[in-house]
Amino acid sequence: MSLAIKGFVESSLIEWEGNIVAILFLPHCNMRCPYCHATHLVKKPNELESIPLEAVARSIEKKKDWLDGVVISGGEPTFHDDLDELIAIFKNMGLKVRLDTNGTNPDRIEDLIQRELIDCIAMDIKAPLRDGKYNDVGGVLCSLPDLERSIKLIMESGLEYEFRTTVCPTFLTKADVVEIAQSIAGASRYILQSFRPTNCLDKSMFDVVPYSEDEIRDFAESARKFVKNCHVRGEEVKALSCN
């Protein structure tokens, strides 16, 4: 397997709520969100040291009796040809697998769902699903039909899932967040993440002042009218299950 692992967290209690998980970070992404803080994973992944898969698998194997699962993140994992083989390693250990994705590759998402290789999906929704707006936030031309198809696949999959949005004042208002919530009406879980002006892909983002905690909570309250559960990342949730 030629797939490179560029980051590895041996255990986390907060990444997948209700679960203790290991986290793998894969390189490269097809988007260029200005506020992205995974700069090297996106722009210069070859400058990052690769972590041997064998070492990662050994570490997880030793801990599998008290780990619940593995989160595969990035970058954008779905464009790696060997992703299914990587997932199979951890599924064969009896662990659950969550996939983090930007939703731009619905064919791969559908394949992983149909083959029952994943147990949970977390999809970033960057902006309201409108021409121009999504491109501005994503930093590239985006296919809205592909994004809409991914959302539909995820919501109809029967799997645990969450949608999430990074709320950056440069790009999104409260009205935008509500519009996103309307586009995923009935979704089990929608998470708002506060923008952090650190290590951003676009250095002009360093000068952007994030929304206050109270403002983000207010956004979540308004979005909650359209989805079953909406909260701000890091705050206690009433329901740990995405189902």
Order of alpha helices (4+ residues) and beta strands (2+ residues): beta-beta-alpha-alpha-beta-alpha-beta-alpha-beta-alpha-alpha-beta-alpha-beta-alpha-beta
